[in-house]
Amino acid sequence: MTSIPSIPKGTRDFSPIEMERRNYIFDTIKKVFHLYGFMQIETPAMENLSTLLGKYGEEGDKLLFKVLNSGDYLSKITTEELQQKESTKLSTRISEKGLRYDLTVPFARYVVQNRNDITFPFKRYQMQPVWRADRPQKSRYREFYQCDADVVGSNSLLNEVELIKIIDAVFTALNISVTIKINNRKILAGIAEELGIPDKSLDIAIAIDKIDKIGWDNVVKELLNKGIQQDSIDKLFSIFDFGEPESKTIVSHAPPAPSDIVYNNLIEFLSNSVIGKTGIDEYNKIQEYTSNLNIKSRIEFDASLARGLNYYTGTIIEVKANNIEIGSICGGGRYDDLTGIFGLPNVSGVGISFGADRIYDVLKTIDKFPKESGVSTKILFINFGKQEEKHCLTLLTKIRQAGINAEIFPDADKLKKQMNYANNKNIPFVALIGENEIAENTITLKDMNSGEQKKMNIEELICLLNVK
Amino acid sequence: MTSIPSIPKGTRDFSPIEMERRNYIFDTIKKVFHLYGFMQIETPAMENLSTLLGKYGEEGDKLLFKVLNSGDYLSKITTEELQQKESTKLSTRISEKGLRYDLTVPFARYVVQNRNDITFPFKRYQMQPVWRADRPQKSRYREFYQCDADVVGSNSLLNEVELIKIIDAVFTALNISVTIKINNRKILAGIAEELGIPDKSLDIAIAIDKIDKIGWDNVVKELLNKGIQQDSIDKLFSIFDFGEPESKTIVSHAPPAPSDIVYNNLIEFLSNSVIGKTGIDEYNKIQEYTSNLNIKSRIEFDASLARGLNYYTGTIIEVKANNIEIGSICGGGRYDDLTGIFGLPNVSGVGISFGADRIYDVLKTIDKFPKESGVSTKILFINFGKQEEKHCLTLLTKIRQAGINAEIFPDADKLKKQMNYANNKNIPFVALIGENEIAENTITLKDMNSGEQKKMNIEELICLLNVK
């Protein structure tokens, strides 16, 4: 006896009901992307490892799924190499391809490879799975979808404004109340510059980003570990309205000051930093443009927002669902030189990425998936035998021509089994057609919710199903 | 200087225009699947190799893309094993996962794994890429999409009838004229039985299947090579209305007899074969049921149709585009025991698979892709500077609320560059809004096809774009 088969850990099957819900999310996002003039592309699941390696840091390289070369992949490997038994070294010798780790690097590769055929600014979106050999855990999978929209080839802040409108439109359509947090890497660079440690910009950003999670005193420890002096830390803290305390007196998990106070502090603090002031100006313009556009989401300046990826150079964006404890459900930012790694420098871009899995979890938590998907079956014809099924097939043709999703149970099984099928598939109506109905050319329709039965002709049935 | 990056051979990027066209095909097929009550599932790209190996024959095993285990995958391999340098043997030791080769085996695995949650008969569809380490050549790729619909858990021929209706509905919707060829493995088994060589059923089928490609005399050679006697071959040929010639007199590439003559010959030839007669009866029922259903495609009995896959046991179906030289664009059949390999015997199923790539080629050849995709941008707002763009953003919000896909050029670049952008993206209308238009609260609209310009207000614009 064979044991029950399974799938690799960290991967998932999606059942019909899960697919309906996932498609609801994907379709909503797609529709908004189209409204804003973004066009879809797809790239292959496998990329050359030379495209992927070195783009996600050392840790990222380890998380790439590598695909074994076909054929006699050992033929060119010497016995000496094999005897070293070095897995990492051997892997690049027996494997040339890897599964894509995200959609950003393949997109950069696509832009460079097709630069002569692309009309810039290029507004593309992409919705495809990515793969990471991460340790699987709750809400972290080895295969998951990303939904990215990017504009490359334009420095205009109008792109940021449009992306913020897209975020607002998507979450408004999905009935999710969100806060859109905005910061700018130039502000973070300005802070580091003013502290006299311009090369520590990212270290500071990443440490500050953790205030919510690990508390102020642990942030201090991390900053000290990174070699940042106590007086710099004190100055840093003054921005966040804690005066200039010594680190030991800082209360753990104290909330940061309201964002408008921090913002005003920053304007003063950065008054001598060219890059810092540019960051402030950019934020101001986004603020000015978005304020009149009937945006429903809360937009908030967040100086502690860093985002881990080191290719961001300007605006950074992160979206949190209000009143729900879950990580960010969308994020993005501007990058000045993503295609540079593939030999096409000076192509600025800005993009956002929606986290489909987390959005799914939010919608499930707040119970906001639509009750009617539009793709499921509206009516099941019960099968009473050969004459009846032949009659039903003709009716089915008419019903489907009217655009109504309809089925006939394929076997003349017991009525109970057929009704169970309708129940399990959540089919709202059942048609019962026996000898009498054939003779009268009528349909007995049963409403599965109310239990009511009613006789009607085919035109009445189509009319009724089209309204419901 | 970095060289221009590339993608693995046999894989493809899909540009925006290609994606629009591919989505047109996928969406059309999906809509029909929904009309017939099929529900979508997805399975992971990677399956355990234990699920995949041995399911596609020895040749298939070689064509599986295997994914290298993560971490120190060599740690458990002995130096002796390594020194053998046997690629095939080592691959199963350093790789536990593979990319799916088709959608059928993962579906069988899904059904067995989820048998307690599934309502049977289970009507599922699946549209996902599959991967094969085939030698890439024209129209053969290492990554390509399959679009499968299957019903499992029902023996009823009504399922075959519904699938034939689906095929007809899809190709009617796509404006492709097709012939649906039907045969039955039981008829092929009956022929072999009557020839006294019941175990040669598949050999005969596969040889006959090649009549069109290699001609009669080469088929004879192949049959002789398979150990089939000359008198059996003569009998076989009598079915196809060539009398009982000696093989040497047969004209190469002579067309087979019309299908109705072959069909009548078969009724007589199989009159003593139980399995053969069952096959004829099954075909008759399908013929009877489909004849009254307003099916637009030609349905044709084809005794030479075999289909390579050895899990088929009943009806087999293949679809050819009329008047176009291309392989089959859809195919399928009934299998009695696909889930048996995973320990769940006696679950009969029947399914079809649409070949998206070939359908794409056909639509391109006959120039039947729709001119308007519905997803591309309808209007571009020209950017004349800061005051103008702010004004345009407000108008854009209104236009998009009306469901119209619209863009603004993000930079105040030269008019020519902006107009080129509209041309290259095939945007049919351009809005020109300068100082005057802002003062008057009007829009100057340019029709990019006719070149005409006209002033209007926002309500008139929305009305016009909604009609066009």
Interface residues (C-beta under 8 A of the other chain):
Chain A: M1 T2 S3 I4 P5 S6 I7 P8 T11 R12 D13 F14 S15 P16 M19 E20 N23 H34 L35 Y36 G37 M39 Q40 I41 E42 T43 P44 A45 M46 E47 N48 S50 T51 K62 L63 F65 K66 V67 L68 S70 G71 D72 Y73 L74 S75 I77 T79 L82 Q83 K85 E86 S87 L90 S91 I94 S95 E96 K97 L99 R109 Y110 V112 Q113 N114 D117 T119 P121 K123 R124 P129 W131 A133 R142 E143 V151 S154 N155 S156 L158 N159 V161 E162 K165 A169 Y289 N292 L293 N294 I341 F342 G343 V375 S376 T377 L380 N383 E389 K390 L393 T394 T397 R400 G403 I404 N405 A406 E407 I408 F409 P410 D411 N420 Y421 N424 K425
Chain B: M1 T2 S3 I4 P5 S6 I7 P8 T11 R12 D13 F14 S15 P16 M19 E20 N23 H34 L35 Y36 G37 M39 Q40 I41 E42 T43 P44 A45 M46 E47 N48 S50 T51 K62 L63 F65 K66 V67 L68 S70 G71 D72 Y73 L74 S75 I77 T79 L82 Q83 K85 E86 S87 L90 S91 I94 S95 E96 K97 L99 R109 Y110 V112 Q113 N114 D117 T119 P121 K123 R124 P129 W131 A133 R142 E143 V151 S154 N155 S156 L158 N159 V161 E162 K165 A169 Y289 N292 L293 N294 I341 F342 G343 V375 S376 T377 L380 N383 E389 K390 L393 T394 T397 R400 G403 I404 N405 A406 E407 I408 F409 P410 D411 N420 Y421 N424 K425
